[in-house]
Amino acid sequence: MDQHRLERLLAALHDPILTHPVAERICVVCAQAVARDGAGVSRIFRGRHEMVAASSPASADVESLQIAFAEGPCLEVVGTARPFHEPDLTSDRARRRWPHFAPAAAAQGVFAAFAFPLTTGGVTIGALDVYSTSRGDLDSDQVNDAMLLADLAALTVDRLGTAVRDVSGAAAEADAVDEWAYPSIVHSASGMISEQLDITVEEALLRLRAVAFAIDRKVTDISRDVLDHRFRLESWVADE
């Protein structure tokens, strides 16, 4: 995993200017990171496709089109467990694949769509979707940013339970940035994670911070659970 990428994205997610709930904040930062116009998170729960969050009302409208027509990049991702790119929603290819969603999205000014799987426990439970008002594909840095944010979104969505509204409560708490600002329990947990995943202590601390953000808990609380063997960090999709 690119440690500097995770550090940069975590800094953006913890920007005090953003007061959004966790899942919505991931969408906002994703749209900014990949320099596109919007993003959304949706999940498949008990066979039902439902929107979790979006970066803007316009993005929420496009997410709703996927649900209404049962077409679009999210469902492609859930079916294949792989990222899906459509750089031109007005192309014949896109209209053949999504005869209802593609023209409806284009009518709303969205001309490209990309989706990245939310995977937990080896199961794809939804997607992080990215929307663009201009045609064209993403470059490798943009793809890697989106995939890492999708990993965090998967942690967020995995804890939802039955109600999507569970994730739309208070915004995430501010997080310390400097290593020295954390108490010893956090450093002890980082050391344990480092040994379990065969990564550096610095990367283990970053992952601990990322998980804490994604599931909206304090780093110290998760650290205590790690040390008491009540919580174990797994390798991320980005490692595979």
BELZIPE-V795873 format. One line per field, one symbol per residue. phi: phi as a letter, one per 20 degrees, with the letter a starting at -180 (. if undefined). psi: psi as a letter, one per 30 degrees, with the letter a starting at -180 (. if undefined). burial: I if it has 9 or more other C-alpha atoms within 8 Angstrom, else O. Layout:
phi: ???
psi: ???
burial: ???
This chain:
phi: .fffffgffffffegffedffgffffffffgffelceabbcccdclmdebfdabfagfffffgfffffelbpfgfffffdmcgcdcfbfeffgffffcfdfgfffffenddbbcccfedbmmdedrbedcccecfpeeefffffffffffffffffffefmedffgedefffffcfdfgffefffffffffffgffdlcffffffgfffffgffdlcfgfffgffffemebcfefegfee
psi: kjeeeeeeeeeeegkfekglleeeeeeeeeeeeghlflllklljjhgkkkkellfleeeeeeeeeeeefhlleeeeeeffgllkkjfjffleeefeeifeeeeeeefggjfkkkkkkjkkggkjfaljkkkkglllllleeeeeeeeeeeeeeeeeefgebfkefffgbllklkklekeffkleeeeeeeeeeeeefhlleeeeeeeeeeeeeeghlkeeeeeeeefghfkkklkleff.
burial: OOOOOIIOIIIOIIOOOOOIIIIIIIIIIIIIIIOIIIIIIIIIOOOOIIIIIIIIOOIIOIIIIIIOOOIIIIIIIIOOIOIIIIIIIIOOOIIOOIIIIIIIIIOOOIIIIIIIIIIIOOOIIIIIIIIIIOIOOOOOOIIOIIIIIIIIIIIIIIOIOOOIOOIIOOIIOOOOOOOOOIOOIIIIIIIIIIOOOOIOIOIIIIOIIIIIIIIIOIIIOIIIIIIOOOOOOOOOOOOO
